Each structure stands twice: as C-alpha cells, then as structure tokens.
Amino acid sequence: MSFNQNAVATPAGRSALTGTHVIAPARFRDLRHVAQLQTRAFRPPLAYGFATLLLLWVLPHVRFLIFTQQDLIVGCAIGDTKGGQSRVINICVDPAFRRRGIAGRLLQCLEAGLPTGDMVLMVEAGNTGAQALYRQQGYLPVGVSRDYYGRGLDGIWMQKQRTNSIPKIRV
C-alpha cells in the first residue's frame, strides 16, 4: 500500500484535506514533534512523552506512522502485533485538524501494516467521537476496563475481526 496520498475522502459536510499530505513511517527526527502533538491532542496523563515515543519507535514489532500536511505533523498512529493479534496503541490528531478523515486514513494504513490477526484497541468511554470512528471502521465493543484512564474513567475494548475465528481479546 502506498503511503503517499493526494486526497482523502471525507463524508459530505466535512472539510476535506487540501494541499499535499503524506502518511509515512516516523523518523527519529519526527519524535519531538509527535510528542508536542500528543500534548496538544491529549490531557497530560494520556499524552505520550518523547521517551515513550522513542521506546515505541525502536521496538521492531511496532508500526509508527505520521501524517504530515504541508510539512507539518498533524497526526500519528502507533500499533503492534503480538501473539497473533494486532493492536492499535495510539491514534492522535491535532485538534485543529480533526474531522477531516485523518484518523480514519491513519487507522487504515496502520491496519494494512499490521496484517496479523484481529485488531484491538482501547478507547475512553466518554470519547464518543473516537468510538463512532472505530465503529465506522468495523470495530465493535467487546469489553470494559474500569478506571483504565483514571478514577471513574473507564476504557472500552473494541475489536475488528479480520479472520473467521471466534472473537477473542487478550487484555
């Protein structure tokens, strides 16, 4: 699958991406920018810092993608494969660039780069926008982890079946 894209399809009524944009593997020099993106997109306990991003970037089983719009990193997706199952670790889009199809494209490219087994991810119970995106991409809720994101902030496990196996999740 080519990661160079000139257009992203978006639902009617939403702003389509304009200009040149690219989805590509993250490079070492991108990690500081991705850490800054994380702090813009997530509240402090959830934003990945440089050290965490560096660790993920060096692991051989991790796929780490960035989305650039006119040389500005506006999104990233991180996933891995373990035990015959693929997992979305993190998807992040700059708040100023949301609702333009970026997260969906990142998720599709991440899935293509992690072809082993079913896909699983965790989403905050209160993040209905992300849940809607994941449902649109074929993910279904399969479990709840109480207080996953902090006291009173539950996480919902979602899974996309990519095989004919019985749905299962490894937590």
N, C-alpha and C positions, 0 to 999 in steps of 0.2 A: 504494500500500500504506500503510495506517495504521500509524504507529509507536507509538500508544498501545495498550498491551496490559494486560489484567487477569489473564491466566493464561498459563502456559507449560506445554505438555505435556512430561512427562518420562517416561522408561522406568520400569517398575514397580520398586519397591525403592529409588528415589532420592527425596530430599526435593524436593517441588515448591515453587515460589516461592509465597510468601504475601504478602498485602498489595498495595499499589499499586506498580506499576513501569512505567517508560516507556522506550522506545527513541526517541531524538531526535537531530538534529544537534547536535554540540558547539557551545557558545558560547565566546567568548573567556574569560569568567569561569570556565569549567569547566577550562581548560587546566592550571592549577596543581594542581587535584585529580586530574586524569588523570596528571600527572607523578608525584604521590605514589602513585597506584595502580600505575603502572609499576614503581616501586621496591619495592612490596610483592610484585608478581607475578613479576618477573624478576630474575636476578642482575645486578649493576651494569653489566657491559659491554652487556647487552641491553636494559636499561630506557631508554626514550626520555626525555630531559630536556625541560624547558619550551621551550627554544629550538627543538629539533627538532619538538616538537608544534606550536609556533606556526608554523613554516615549513610543515608539512603542512597546518595549518588554513587558511592563507591561499591555498594553491595552488588555482586554480579547477577543476582536473580531479580533485581529491581529495575523497572522501566520508569524513567523520569523524563517527562515531556514538558516543553514550554510552548506557549502560544504567544507569538510576537505580532504586534500590529505596528507597522511603520517603525521598526527597530525598538519598540517599547514592549517589555514583557508584561502582558496583561492577564495571563493565565498559566496554570501548570496542572499537571496530573501525574500522580505517582501511584504505581501499583506493583505487585509482585505475584509470583507463583510459588506455592509451597504445598507439598503433599497432594498433588494432583488437582489443586483448586487455585483459582486466580482471585486476587483481592485488590480492590481499589483502596489505597491507603489515604489518599488526599486528592481532592479536586479544589482548585482555588481560582477565582476570577476577580479581578479588580472591581470594586463596587461601581466605578464609573463606566464599566464595560459590560455589565450584566444585562441579561435579557436580549442578547444578540446571537445566541447559538454557540457561544464559545465553549461552555461546559459540555454541551452535547457533542460537539466535534472532538474535544479532548477525550471524552469518555469513549467514543467510537474508536479513536486511534489507539487509546490505551488497550481496549479490548482486543483490537487486531494484533497488538504487540504481545499480548498475553493469551495465546490461543488454548492453553491447557485448562480443561475442566470448566466447571461453573464459575461465574463471577459473584463475589460477595462484597458488601460494603456496609458501613455503619453510617447512619445519618441521625442528626439530632431530632428528637421527637417534635420539637417546635419549629423546625425548618421545613415548612410545608412547600416552599418553592423548590427546594432541592428534591424533596420526596416526589413532587409532581414530575420533575425532570427524569428522575430514575424510573418512575412508573412508565413514562412515555418511552423510555429506552428498553423496557421489558423486565425491569426489576420488580419483585414482589416482596412485601414484608414477610419475614419468616420467624421473627423473634424480637424480644425486647431485653435490653440490658439496663436494669435500674441504676440510676445515678452515674451512668457511664461518662457523662460530660460534666459531672459535679453534682452536688446535693440537689435533688429534685429535677435534674436534667437528664432524662432518660435517652438512650440511644435505640434506634430501631435497626435491626439487621435486615438487609434486603439482599435478595439473591436473584440472579438471572441464570436460568437453566440453559446451558448450551449443549447438553448431552441428553440422551434418553434415559438417564439414570434416575433413581428415586431422589427427590430433593433432600439434600442434607447440608448441614452447615457445621463447620468446625470453628468454634469460638476460642 
